[in-house]
Amino acid sequence: MTWQRRCALDGDTQAAGIGFARVLRSGDIVLLSGLLGAGKTTFVKGVASGLGVQGLVTSPTFTVVREHDCDNDLGIATLHHCDVYRVRSLDEVVDLALGELVEESGVALVEWGDLAASVFGRDVLEVNFVVENDESRTLVVGGSVDASRADQLDSWSAS
């Protein structure tokens, strides 16, 4: 099953991220895919805001992973913001050990996650950013979720 949400402006994309934060659970890995400039980092900024991250959130293109402390009622203590655009091999993605990072009350959002999807298997959420002709974007969310999270995503997509 998939859920969709249309975002006409960057502010809409950030608001979608804020709402999406309420869907997350400790241990989640979220793979973000889409063209360069499609809104992946803007979405992550929204998720960070929704998780109570204080301070600047920027793309980790050159550092690969940035960690942000969170303050929320979801039990998520750390946001791991990853960008695998410059990673040269799947072995490098494995070396990041994202699965281990999220075990300690964390979540990971991985930009260019489609490049590394085979490393993570099926227990991930995926957000694909589809840029429309009018430069708006449609966020398409998929993944294996339980009924309560499906209800949350139904509400998120209706916003």
N, C-alpha and C positions, 0 to 999 in steps of 0.2 A: 504494500500500500504506500502511496505517496501523498504528500500534502504540498499545496502551493500557496504562495503569497506574493502578490504583485507589489513592487516598490517603485514609485514614480520618481522619487528624489532620494538623495543621500540620507536625508533625515528619516525617510521611511525605512531605508535599509538599516539604519542604526536603531530605530524603534523596533524593527523586526528582531534584531539581535537582543535587545533588552527583553522582549517577550519570550524569545527562545531560551534565554537563561533560566526561566522558570521550569522548562522542560528537562533541563539537565540533571543528572545524578552523578554523584561521586563515582569515578571510575570510567566515565564516558570518554570515548574518543570520537571526535566529529571531523569528518573529512570534508573540506571545502574545495570545490572545483568550479572553474569558469575561466573565461578569458582574462587577460591582463586588464586591470581597470574595471572589472565587473562588479566590484563592491565587497570583496572578501574581507579586506582589512576594516572597512567601515562597519561591516556586520560584526566582526570580532570586537571592535570598540563598543558596540552596543551590548554584546554579551558581557564584556568586562564591566560595563556600567551596571548591568543587571545583577552581576555577581558581587557588586560592591567594591570593585577595584578602584583604588585611589591613584591618581597620577596618570601620566601620559602612556598611551598604548600606541605603539608604532609597529610597522611591519618588521619582523625579524629576518628579513631576506639575507642579511650578511652574518647574523649571529646564529641563525637556524632556530634557536629556541629562546624565548623570553619567558620568565616566570613572573607572575603577578600574585601577590597576596590578596585574598578575597575576604569580604566581611558580609555574610548573608545568613539566612535562616535555612539554607538548603544542605548544610553539612559539607559544602565545597570550600576548602581552605586555599587551594592554589589553582590558578588558571595557567596552563602551559600553552603558550601561543607559538606555534611552529610554522615554518615556511620551508618546504622541501624543494623549492624551485631550483636552487643551485646545487642540490645534492646530486652526485654523479651516478650513484648505484643504489640498488635496493639494500645491499649490505650496509651502506651508510645509514639508511633509514632504520635498519635493525639495530645498529649500534646506538641510535638515539634512545633506545629502551623506553619508548613512550608508555608501553603497557605497565612497566614498573613505576614510572613517574606518577601515573594516575592512581595507583594503589593506595597512596597516602592522602586520601581525601581530596584528590585533584581531578580535573578534567583537562583534556587536550583538544585544542582546535588546530587542525593541520591545514594550512593553505597549500594549494596544489596537491591535495590529498589523493586525487585520482592517479597521480604518478606513483603513489606508494600503497594503493589500496590492497594489493596482493599480500602485503606484509601483515595487515591487520585482520584479515579474515572477515567473517560475517557480523561480528558483534560490534558494529560501529553505526553511527548515524552519518548520513551523507547529506550535504547541502550543495546543490548544483545551482550556480548563478547563470541564468540565461538572459543575455542582453537582448532587448527587443529593438525593433527599428526606430522607435522614438526615444531610445536611450534609457528607457525604464528597464527594470529587470524583474524577472520572475524567479523567486527562490523555490526550488523543488527539493523537498525533504523526503528522504527515504531511510529505511533501515528496519531492523527487527525491534519492535517495541511491544510492551504489554498493553493491556486494555486501558489502564489509567493514563499512560503516556499518550496513547492514541487519542484519548479524549482531550488531553491538553493540546496536542497538535491540531486537533479539529478546531479548538478555540483560537489557537495561534493563527491558523490559516484564514479564519473568518475575520480577523482584525483588519 
